Structures are given as structure tokens and as C-alpha cells.
């Protein structure tokens, strides 16, 4: 079902024949509300809902790691996605729905947006190890992909918060041992809150912890020191009692809650002074974007998908000119009518194609 609006356009005729006024004829026409006009490659692109079988499909969905994406697709009726000669615009909310409800008014607003390009979706991972010799590495990037490299880089397909795990096998103190660690990593976005901590080993197998929190204060802290002991506060100290069964390596977890009921958990393996075991941790570096990000996709007549995610965007721009409430769509969902101006590069894995001077009016559904 199309999102179409019919307007009655009166054509006023003033006539004075024998002092009588003739009835005014009513001319009925359909004016497209949703459209794309601009240049795509070396040709123009002119698509309008209600013309040549095109219609406006609007939706939203929870994608990777509970990040919401608002989508608008101008495509042929009865065609799924990807749909030949169709254009899709997706705006990713920068917050995880697990920590803060999605809000389209905070994610779609008048102003400039950044493209979720490959640059902003790439993370560089670095291991931190304690042990004689690392024999193998296994990285799980939380999106179904893995690596056996020591310090890999990985590019994600979409913004989100991913649970990344590292397992390292060692030969340590003349015997084999293994250590694992997992943490959530924000990609292409800034989480609503977060917490990390460092540790310093003190004489007598005691450890001092120092935390750093991101969110809305005041914060509450809950510590699991890995030896069946719990703690609280931002910078606690804890006394361990020798290597024990864990060879002096303890898995410590901090859970932080802020004033907006946002929760974040950070994990780290720590070693006391008398440790004899092996240990793995990791750090990461990303080009985190603290605002909502955009993906544009064009499917050509042959069915190949061209996307802004395929390469760098350089001086590309995505500007939202207006956002206003619109009718409910064919699924009964509320929608926003959004007017955009776009200049970007689209990639199909081999070649690139410019989308320039694009004037886009789309609908986006929301909860």
C-alpha cells in the first residue's frame, strides 16, 4: 500500500456571461509526497511514490546488539529488499536499546549526520598477556566472525555494541594453560553509559582498583573480585590469599549503574604478586561516533547493491532539512516525513559511483 496523498486542486474560472457565474470545475490530481531527485553516476535519478509502480516503505528494527535502525525504501510495489532500481536510507540510533529506549526525535533531527563508513566501523584489537609463550589466539568479534591473528583489525557491517572475546593458549611454567576474557565494544556509536577499571598489585597479594564511569551521576558500583568476594564503591582495595586453585589469576567484574538506570559491565583478568598462571586481556581502538549515523544503499537494475558502507566518504554530506509527523503506514506504524539533501559515494565492492545533489523526501517508521 502506498503512502499517497490526494489533493483536490480547484481551477477557478471567472466568467461573466449574461451576468451568470458558471460552476467551477474540479480537477483531481495526485501529487507525490515521497521522492528522490538528483544525479547517480552519469545519469539523473528521479523516483516518486505513486509513479511507475513505486511506493514508499517505512520501517524500523532492532539490529545488531539492540541498536535500532529507522529505514525508508523507495522501490517497486511487491518487491522485497534489495529491490532493483530502489533506494534505501537507514538511520542508526546511537544508543543501545538495552540501556536506553530508542527515541526517533533524538536520532532523527534537523542538522548534519555522519555516514557509517568502513572507517568508523573498524576496530583495532591488541592483546595484553602474562605468560611464558602464547601458542595461539582466537578472537570472536561478536558478529559471527573470528580471527587467529595476534592483533587483528576488524570491520563491522553496522553500528552496534558487540560482545568481543579473546582466548589465548599458552605454554607457561613448563605446562599448558589457557585464559579467556570478554567485553562489550561499541562500534560506530557512543553507548549511553560505560565503566572501565585498572588495577595495581600491592605487597601481600592485595590489589587496588580504580574505576572510570561514563553516564549520568550519581553512580553505584558492584564488584565481583573473582574469589567469591564482592565489593562496592568506585576505588576499592581487596586482599587475596595466595595463588590458590586459580594460580593467582582472578577474573574481576565491575557492574556500574547510573542515575538513568543505565547498566554497564566491564571484565578484566588480574594477577596478584604471587601469581604463577597465564593471563589474557585486550584493548581496542575505534573511531567512535557519538551521534546517529547513516547508511544509503542503491540497488541497480541488475540487482547489485551499492552502499556508503563500502568505502570512505571524504567530503560527503548528509543533511536533514526538516522532520515532521506524518500518517501511519500500511502496517499501522507511526511515521516521520523527513526531507534530506545528500552528496555521497556508493560502492559495490569493486567500483564507486557518486550520488550528488540528491533531494530526498522519505518516511521513517518508529515505535
C-alpha positions in Angstrom: 0.0 0.0 0.0 1.4 3.4 -1.0 1.7 6.3 1.3 0.0 8.8 -1.0 -1.9 11.9 -0.6 -4.6 13.1 -2.9 -5.2 16.8 -3.3 -8.3 18.4 -4.9 -6.9 21.4 -6.9 -9.7 23.8 -7.8 -9.3 25.5 -11.1 -11.1 28.9 -10.7 -12.7 30.3 -13.8 -14.3 33.6 -13.7 -16.9 34.1 -16.3 -19.5 36.7 -16.9 -21.9 35.6 -19.5 -25.2 37.3 -19.3 -24.5 38.2 -15.7 -24.3 34.5 -14.6 -21.4 32.6 -12.9 -20.6 29.2 -14.3 -19.9 26.3 -12.0 -16.2 25.8 -11.1 -14.7 22.6 -12.5 -12.8 20.3 -10.0 -9.6 18.8 -11.3 -8.3 15.8 -9.3 -4.6 15.0 -9.4 -2.1 13.1 -7.3 1.0 14.9 -6.1 3.8 12.6 -5.0 4.8 13.2 -1.4 7.9 11.0 -1.3 10.7 11.2 -3.9 14.3 11.1 -4.9 15.8 13.6 -7.4 19.4 14.1 -8.2 22.4 12.6 -10.1 23.5 9.0 -9.8 26.7 8.3 -11.6 26.4 9.9 -15.0 22.6 9.9 -15.1 19.8 11.5 -13.3 17.7 9.7 -10.7 14.1 10.6 -10.4 11.9 8.3 -8.4 8.4 9.3 -7.0 6.0 7.3 -4.9 2.8 6.5 -6.9 4.6 6.9 -10.2 5.7 4.0 -12.4 4.8 1.5 -9.7 7.0 2.9 -6.9 5.9 3.2 -3.3 7.3 4.3 0.0 8.1 1.6 2.5 8.9 2.7 6.0 10.0 0.5 8.9 12.2 0.2 12.0 14.0 -2.8 13.5 16.3 -3.8 16.3 19.5 -4.8 14.6 23.0 -5.7 15.9 23.1 -5.7 19.7 19.8 -4.0 20.2 20.7 -0.9 18.1 17.6 0.5 16.4 17.6 1.4 12.7 14.9 3.6 11.1 14.5 2.7 7.4 12.9 4.3 4.3 12.8 2.5 1.0 11.5 3.9 -2.3 11.0 0.8 -4.5 8.6 -1.1 -6.8 5.5 -2.4 -5.2 5.6 -6.0 -4.2 9.4 -6.1 -4.2 11.5 -7.0 -1.2 14.9 -5.8 -0.4 17.3 -5.5 -2.2 14.9 -4.3 -5.0 16.3 -3.4 -8.4 16.3 0.4 -9.1 15.4 1.0 -5.4 17.0 3.4 -2.9 17.1 2.8 0.9 18.2 5.2 3.7 18.9 3.8 7.2 19.5 6.0 10.2 21.0 4.1 13.2 20.2 5.4 16.7 23.5 5.9 18.6 22.1 4.3 21.8 21.7 0.7 22.7 18.0 -0.2 23.4 19.3 -2.4 26.2 20.4 0.7 28.2 18.0 3.4 27.0 14.8 3.3 25.0 15.0 4.3 21.4 13.7 7.8 20.6 13.4 8.9 17.0 13.3 12.6 17.9 16.8 12.2 19.4 18.0 10.1 16.5 16.4 12.0 13.6 16.7 15.7 13.8 17.4 18.8 11.6 21.2 19.0 11.1 24.1 17.2 9.6 24.8 13.4 10.1 27.9 11.3 9.5 27.9 8.3 7.3 28.6 4.9 8.9 31.5 4.2 6.6 34.0 1.4 6.9 36.4 3.9 8.7 34.0 4.4 11.6 33.1 0.7 11.8 36.7 -0.7 12.1 38.2 -1.7 15.4 41.9 -2.5 16.1 42.4 -5.1 18.9 45.6 -5.5 20.9 46.2 -8.4 23.4 47.7 -7.9 26.9 49.3 -11.1 28.1 51.1 -12.7 31.1 52.8 -16.0 30.5 55.9 -17.5 29.0 54.8 -18.2 25.5 51.5 -17.6 23.6 50.8 -20.5 21.3 47.5 -19.5 19.7 44.9 -16.8 19.6 41.2 -17.0 19.0 39.2 -13.8 18.6 35.4 -13.8 18.4 34.2 -10.4 17.2 30.6 -10.9 18.3 29.2 -10.7 14.8 29.8 -14.2 13.7 33.4 -13.6 12.5 36.6 -14.8 14.1 40.4 -14.4 13.7 43.5 -16.2 14.8 45.8 -13.2 14.4 47.6 -11.9 17.5 46.4 -8.2 17.0 43.7 -8.1 14.3 41.6 -5.3 12.8 38.0 -6.0 12.1 35.4 -4.0 10.1 31.8 -4.5 11.2 28.8 -4.3 8.9 26.7 -2.0 11.0 27.0 0.2 14.1 26.3 -1.6 17.4 27.6 -2.9 20.7 29.4 -6.2 20.2 30.5 -8.8 22.7 34.1 -9.5 21.8 36.0 -12.4 23.3 39.7 -13.5 23.3 41.1 -16.9 24.2 44.8 -17.4 24.3 46.6 -20.8 24.8 50.0 -20.6 26.5 52.9 -22.8 27.4 53.8 -21.4 30.8 56.0 -22.7 33.7 56.6 -25.9 31.6 52.9 -26.6 31.2 49.9 -25.7 29.0 47.4 -23.2 30.2 44.6 -21.1 28.7 43.0 -17.7 29.5 39.9 -16.0 28.2 38.2 -12.6 28.5 35.1 -11.0 27.0 33.9 -7.4 26.9 31.3 -5.3 25.1 32.8 -3.0 22.4 30.8 0.0 20.9 31.3 0.3 17.2 30.3 3.5 15.3 28.4 4.8 18.2 28.7 6.0 21.8 26.9 3.9 24.5 24.5 5.6 26.9 26.9 4.7 29.7 30.0 2.7 30.4 32.6 1.8 33.0 36.2 0.5 33.0 38.8 -0.1 35.7 42.5 -0.6 36.2 44.3 -2.5 38.9 47.5 -2.2 40.8 49.1 -5.1 42.7 50.3 -4.2 46.3 52.5 -6.1 48.7 50.9 -9.1 50.4 48.8 -10.1 47.4 46.4 -7.2 47.8 45.1 -5.2 44.9 43.8 -1.6 44.5 41.1 -1.0 41.9 40.4 2.4 40.2 37.3 2.9 38.0 36.2 5.4 35.4 32.5 5.8 34.7 30.6 7.4 31.8 26.9 8.3 32.1 24.7 10.3 34.4 25.8 10.5 38.0 25.4 9.5 40.8 26.8 6.0 40.1 26.6 2.8 42.0 29.3 0.1 41.8 29.1 -3.6 42.3 32.4 -5.6 42.2 33.0 -9.4 41.9 36.6 -9.9 42.8 36.8 -13.5 41.3 37.3 -15.3 44.6 33.7 -15.4 45.8 34.1 -11.9 47.4 32.0 -8.9 46.5 32.7 -5.1 46.9 31.3 -1.7 46.3 32.4 1.9 45.7 34.5 3.4 42.8 38.0 2.5 44.0 38.0 -0.4 46.4 41.0 -2.4 47.7 40.9 -6.2 48.1 43.0 -8.7 49.8 43.7 -12.0 48.1 45.2 -15.0 49.9 47.8 -16.5 47.6 47.7 -18.2 44.2 45.3 -20.9 45.3 43.5 -23.1 42.7 43.5 -20.2 40.2 47.3 -19.8 40.2 46.9 -16.2 41.3 44.8 -15.1 38.2 41.4 -13.8 39.1 38.5 -12.8 36.8 37.2 -9.4 38.1 34.0 -7.9 37.0 32.6 -4.4 37.7 28.9 -3.5 37.1 28.0 0.2 37.2 24.5 1.7 37.3 23.9 5.4 36.7 21.0 7.8 37.6 19.1 6.9 34.4 19.1 3.2 35.2 21.7 2.5 32.6 23.9 -0.5 33.3 27.4 -1.3 32.1 29.7 -4.2 32.9 33.4 -4.4 32.4 35.6 -7.5 32.9 39.3 -7.9 33.4 41.7 -10.7 34.4 44.1 -9.6 37.1 47.3 -11.2 38.6 48.4 -10.9 42.2 52.1 -10.7 43.0 52.5 -14.4 43.7 50.7 -15.5 40.5 52.0 -18.5 38.6 49.4 -18.8 35.9 48.9 -17.2 32.5 46.6 -14.3 31.7 45.0 -12.6 28.7 43.2 -9.3 28.4 42.7 -7.0 25.4 42.4 -3.3 24.5 40.7 -1.8 21.4 40.7 1.4 19.5 37.7 2.6 17.3 36.6 5.7 15.5 33.6 6.1 17.8 30.9 8.4 16.5 28.8 9.9 19.3 25.9 10.8 17.0 23.4 8.9 14.9 24.9 7.5 11.7 23.5 6.9 8.2 23.8 4.2 5.6 22.5 4.7 2.0 22.0 1.8 -0.4 21.1 1.8 -4.1 20.3 -1.5 -5.9 21.0 -1.2 -9.6 18.9 -2.7 -12.4 21.0 -5.9 -12.3 20.4 -6.4 -8.6 23.9 -5.3 -7.4 23.8 -3.3 -4.1 25.9 -0.1 -3.9 26.4 1.2 -0.4 28.0 4.0 1.5 29.5 1.3 3.8 31.8 0.2 1.0 34.4 2.9 1.3 35.5 6.3 2.6 33.2 9.3 2.3 35.7 12.1 2.4 33.7 15.4 2.0 30.3 13.7 1.6 27.4 15.3 3.4 24.0 14.2 4.7 21.8 17.0 5.9 18.3 16.7 7.3 16.3 19.8 6.4 13.0 19.0 8.1 11.4 16.4 10.2 7.6 16.3 10.7 4.9 13.9 11.8 3.1 12.0 9.0 0.4 9.5 8.6 0.6 5.9 9.8 2.0 3.5 7.3 0.4 0.3 5.8 1.3 -1.6 9.0 -0.2 0.9 11.3 3.1 2.3 12.5 3.7 6.0 13.2 5.9 7.7 10.7 8.0 10.8 10.3 8.3 12.6 6.9 12.0 13.6 6.5 13.4 16.0 3.9 17.1 15.3 3.2 19.9 16.7 1.0 22.7 14.2 0.2 26.1 14.0 -1.5 28.0 10.7 -1.1 29.9 7.9 -2.7 28.3 4.4 -3.2 30.4 1.3 -3.6 29.7 -2.2 -4.9 32.9 -3.9 -3.8 34.8 -3.1 -6.9 33.7 0.3 -8.2 32.4 3.5 -6.8 29.5 5.8 -8.0 28.6 9.3 -6.8 25.2 10.3 -5.6 25.1 14.0 -5.9 22.7 16.9 -5.3 20.1 14.4 -4.2 16.9 15.9 -2.8 15.2 13.1 -0.8 11.9 13.1 0.9 11.3 9.8 2.8 9.1 8.3 5.5 10.6 6.5 8.5 8.5 4.4 10.9 9.1 4.4 14.6 7.6 2.7 17.7 
